[in-house]
């Protein structure tokens, strides 16, 4: 079994554990349980910090936490991999019950478990730059309760210390749908270093002959607002791995059954190739 396969097998074990908590929208029991679970999963990192903030949802103050974990490397440089672990409170694209919470196996789940499963490899193989893992809270509230997307990421960037500022940043989310084909966020064209990073990562995926990076779908270029944008706006070279054409997106059908190890393996291959370049 190849290393990416092992990481993805572990990812799906963690995904089952995460999904067993129920919906993870801010303020829910599953949200608090996910925070406790992340503390456990990240305990093997060299450094772990919790960036805490309070946000008001539907008139109630909620304790939110961004989790930042560092794995020191033997080579110069700092890379940041980020995702979000919260889920959307309303399945507004669901044709039957648009006010039910989204399970969030792919959206908020796939990136979370993939980065958490990667931690053991990063700890064991140090011939790489330092890698930071960031799990953002309060991402999935766009157009609900007057909120925008990426609340936790924006808070993190605003409070980011000099030692937390990476040389390059990659967000990983919604990468486990069946037959995934990643989109290109055209926001990167507004920032030359982000455009160069995006181009190099997609070229890497294409060199590895991975269908997820083929851009072979009707509309692969999109304006995408999520957690990567505050980092790009802070002048950090930033890229995004995401497939917005996930049929179960923002519905009650975003479950483990809608996720594919074959898709996740491709993402893991490129992450490892980039980190251990």
C-alpha positions as CSV (number, residue, x, y, z in Angstrom):
1,X,0.0,0.0,0.0
2,X,1.4,3.4,-0.9
3,X,1.7,6.2,1.6
4,X,-1.2,8.3,0.2
5,X,-3.5,5.2,0.4
6,X,-2.5,4.8,4.1
7,X,-3.2,8.4,4.8
8,X,-6.6,8.3,3.1
9,X,-7.5,5.0,4.9
10,X,-6.8,6.7,8.2
11,X,-8.8,9.8,7.0
12,X,-11.9,7.7,6.5
13,X,-11.5,6.2,10.0
14,X,-11.4,9.7,11.4
15,X,-14.3,10.8,9.2
16,X,-16.5,8.1,10.7
17,X,-15.5,9.3,14.1
18,X,-16.2,12.9,13.2
19,X,-19.5,12.2,11.6
20,X,-20.6,10.3,14.7
21,X,-20.7,13.6,16.5
22,X,-23.7,14.9,14.5
23,X,-23.9,18.3,12.9
24,X,-21.1,20.7,13.9
25,X,-22.6,24.1,13.3
26,X,-21.5,26.8,15.8
27,X,-23.1,26.4,19.2
28,X,-24.3,22.8,18.7
29,X,-23.3,19.9,20.8
30,X,-21.5,18.4,17.8
31,X,-19.5,21.6,17.5
32,X,-18.3,21.4,21.0
33,X,-17.5,17.7,20.6
34,X,-15.6,18.4,17.4
35,X,-13.4,20.9,19.3
36,X,-12.6,18.2,21.9
37,X,-11.9,15.7,19.2
38,X,-9.5,18.1,17.4
39,X,-7.6,18.6,20.7
40,X,-7.1,14.8,20.9
41,X,-6.1,14.4,17.2
42,X,-3.6,17.2,17.3
43,X,-1.9,16.2,20.5
44,X,1.0,14.7,18.6
45,X,2.0,18.0,17.0
46,X,5.1,19.8,18.2
47,X,3.1,22.9,19.0
48,X,-0.7,23.4,19.3
49,X,-2.4,26.8,19.9
50,X,-6.0,27.6,20.2
51,X,-7.1,30.9,18.8
52,X,-10.4,31.6,20.7
53,X,-13.0,34.1,19.8
54,X,-16.7,34.7,20.5
55,X,-19.2,35.2,17.7
56,X,-23.0,35.8,18.0
57,X,-25.3,33.5,16.1
58,X,-29.1,34.1,16.2
59,X,-28.6,36.3,19.3
60,X,-26.5,33.9,21.3
61,X,-22.8,34.2,22.0
62,X,-20.9,31.1,20.9
63,X,-17.3,30.1,21.9
64,X,-15.4,29.5,18.7
65,X,-11.9,28.1,18.3
66,X,-9.3,28.0,15.5
67,X,-6.8,25.2,16.1
68,X,-3.2,25.8,14.9
69,X,-0.7,23.0,15.0
70,X,3.0,23.1,14.0
71,X,5.2,20.2,12.8
72,X,8.8,21.4,12.6
73,X,10.9,20.5,9.5
74,X,14.6,20.1,8.8
75,X,14.4,22.4,5.7
76,X,13.8,26.2,5.6
77,X,10.4,27.7,5.0
78,X,6.9,27.4,6.5
79,X,3.9,26.0,4.7
80,X,0.3,26.3,6.0
81,X,-2.4,23.8,5.2
82,X,-5.9,25.0,6.3
83,X,-9.4,23.8,6.3
84,X,-12.6,24.3,8.3
85,X,-14.3,21.9,10.7
86,X,-17.7,23.5,11.3
87,X,-20.8,22.7,9.3
88,X,-23.6,24.7,7.9
89,X,-26.6,25.1,10.1
90,X,-29.1,25.1,7.2
91,X,-29.1,22.7,4.2
92,X,-30.4,25.5,2.0
93,X,-29.9,23.5,-1.2
94,X,-31.8,20.5,0.1
95,X,-35.1,20.0,-1.9
96,X,-36.9,18.5,1.1
97,X,-35.8,20.2,4.3
98,X,-33.7,23.3,3.7
99,X,-33.7,24.2,7.4
100,X,-32.1,20.9,8.5
101,X,-28.4,21.1,9.4
102,X,-25.8,19.8,6.9
103,X,-24.0,16.7,8.0
104,X,-20.8,18.0,6.5
105,X,-18.9,14.8,5.6
106,X,-17.2,16.5,2.6
107,X,-17.9,20.2,3.3
108,X,-16.0,20.7,6.5
109,X,-15.1,17.1,7.0
110,X,-12.9,15.9,4.1
111,X,-10.2,18.6,4.6
112,X,-10.4,18.2,8.4
113,X,-9.7,14.5,8.5
114,X,-7.2,14.6,5.7
115,X,-5.0,17.1,7.4
116,X,-5.4,15.3,10.8
117,X,-4.4,12.0,9.2
118,X,-1.4,13.7,7.6
119,X,0.0,14.7,11.0
120,X,1.6,11.3,11.7
121,X,3.5,11.4,8.4
122,X,4.7,14.9,9.1
123,X,5.9,13.9,12.5
124,X,7.8,10.9,11.3
125,X,9.3,12.4,8.1
126,X,11.1,15.7,8.8
127,X,13.0,16.2,5.5
128,X,10.7,19.1,4.5
129,X,9.9,22.7,5.5
130,X,8.0,23.4,8.7
131,X,4.3,22.7,8.2
132,X,1.4,24.3,10.1
133,X,-2.1,22.9,10.1
134,X,-5.0,25.3,10.7
135,X,-8.5,24.1,11.4
136,X,-10.8,27.1,11.1
137,X,-14.1,27.6,12.9
138,X,-17.2,29.6,11.9
139,X,-16.6,29.2,8.1
140,X,-20.0,28.1,6.8
141,X,-22.4,30.9,7.6
142,X,-22.6,32.8,4.3
143,X,-26.0,34.5,3.9
144,X,-27.3,33.1,7.2
145,X,-28.1,35.4,10.2
146,X,-26.5,38.2,8.3
147,X,-23.0,36.6,8.3
148,X,-20.4,36.2,5.7
149,X,-18.2,33.2,5.0
150,X,-14.8,32.6,6.7
151,X,-15.4,34.3,10.0
152,X,-12.7,32.2,11.8
153,X,-10.1,32.6,9.1
154,X,-10.5,36.4,9.1
155,X,-10.2,36.5,12.9
156,X,-7.0,34.3,12.7
157,X,-5.3,36.5,10.1
158,X,-6.1,39.6,12.0
159,X,-4.5,38.2,15.1
160,X,-1.7,36.2,13.3
161,X,1.7,36.6,14.9
162,X,4.9,36.9,13.0
163,X,5.9,33.3,13.7
164,X,2.5,32.1,12.4
165,X,2.8,33.9,9.1
166,X,3.6,31.2,6.4
167,X,5.6,31.5,3.2
168,X,2.7,29.8,1.3
169,X,-0.8,28.7,2.2
170,X,-3.1,26.0,0.7
171,X,-6.7,25.5,1.7
172,X,-8.2,21.9,1.3
173,X,-12.0,21.5,1.5
174,X,-14.6,19.5,-0.4
175,X,-12.1,17.2,-2.0
176,X,-13.8,13.9,-1.4
177,X,-16.8,13.9,-3.7
178,X,-17.0,11.0,-6.2
179,X,-15.0,11.7,-9.4
180,X,-13.7,15.0,-8.0
181,X,-12.5,17.6,-10.5
182,X,-11.1,20.6,-8.7
183,X,-12.1,24.2,-9.5
184,X,-9.7,27.1,-10.0
185,X,-10.5,30.1,-7.9
186,X,-10.0,33.0,-10.2
187,X,-9.4,35.3,-7.2
188,X,-5.8,34.2,-7.5
189,X,-5.4,36.4,-10.6
190,X,-5.6,39.5,-8.4
191,X,-2.4,38.4,-6.6
192,X,0.6,37.3,-8.7
193,X,2.2,35.1,-6.0
194,X,-1.1,33.3,-5.5
195,X,-1.6,32.8,-9.2
196,X,1.9,31.3,-9.5
197,X,1.3,29.0,-6.5
198,X,-2.1,27.9,-8.0
199,X,-0.6,27.3,-11.4
200,X,2.3,25.2,-9.9
201,X,0.1,23.0,-7.8
202,X,-2.3,22.3,-10.7
203,X,0.7,21.6,-13.0
204,X,2.0,19.2,-10.4
205,X,-1.3,17.3,-10.3
206,X,-1.4,17.2,-14.1
207,X,2.2,15.9,-14.2
208,X,1.1,13.1,-11.9
209,X,-1.8,12.4,-14.4
210,X,-4.4,12.9,-11.7
211,X,-8.0,13.4,-13.0
212,X,-8.8,15.7,-10.1
213,X,-6.5,18.3,-11.6
214,X,-7.6,17.9,-15.2
215,X,-10.1,20.9,-15.2
216,X,-12.2,18.8,-17.6
217,X,-15.6,20.0,-16.7
218,X,-17.9,22.7,-18.2
219,X,-17.0,25.5,-15.8
220,X,-13.7,24.9,-13.9
221,X,-13.1,28.6,-13.3
222,X,-15.1,30.2,-10.4
223,X,-15.0,33.0,-7.9
224,X,-14.9,31.2,-4.6
225,X,-15.2,32.8,-1.2
226,X,-13.9,30.8,1.7
227,X,-11.1,30.7,4.3
228,X,-8.2,31.1,1.9
229,X,-9.1,34.7,0.9
230,X,-8.0,36.5,4.1
231,X,-4.5,35.0,3.7
232,X,-4.3,36.1,0.1
233,X,-5.5,39.6,1.1
234,X,-2.7,39.6,3.7
235,X,-0.2,39.2,0.9
236,X,0.5,35.5,1.4
237,X,0.8,33.2,-1.7
238,X,-2.4,31.2,-1.4
239,X,-4.2,28.4,-3.3
240,X,-7.4,26.4,-2.9
241,X,-8.3,22.8,-3.5
242,X,-12.1,22.5,-3.8
243,X,-14.7,21.0,-6.1
244,X,-17.8,23.2,-5.8
245,X,-19.7,20.9,-8.3
246,X,-20.4,18.4,-5.5
247,X,-24.0,17.4,-6.0
248,X,-24.6,17.0,-2.2
249,X,-23.2,20.4,-1.4
250,X,-25.3,22.2,1.3
251,X,-27.8,19.3,1.4
252,X,-28.6,16.6,4.0
253,X,-27.0,14.1,1.6
254,X,-23.5,15.3,2.4
255,X,-22.7,12.1,4.2
256,X,-19.8,9.6,4.2
257,X,-21.6,7.6,1.5
258,X,-21.1,10.6,-0.8
259,X,-17.3,10.6,-0.3
260,X,-14.7,8.7,-2.3
261,X,-11.3,7.4,-1.1
262,X,-10.2,7.5,-4.8
263,X,-10.7,11.2,-4.9
264,X,-9.0,11.9,-1.6
265,X,-5.9,9.8,-2.6
266,X,-5.3,12.2,-5.5
267,X,-5.3,15.2,-3.2
268,X,-3.0,13.4,-0.7
269,X,-0.5,12.6,-3.5
270,X,-0.2,16.3,-4.5
271,X,0.0,17.4,-0.8
272,X,2.9,15.0,-0.2
273,X,4.6,15.9,-3.4
274,X,4.4,19.6,-2.6
275,X,5.5,19.3,1.0
276,X,8.4,16.9,0.3
277,X,9.3,18.5,-3.1
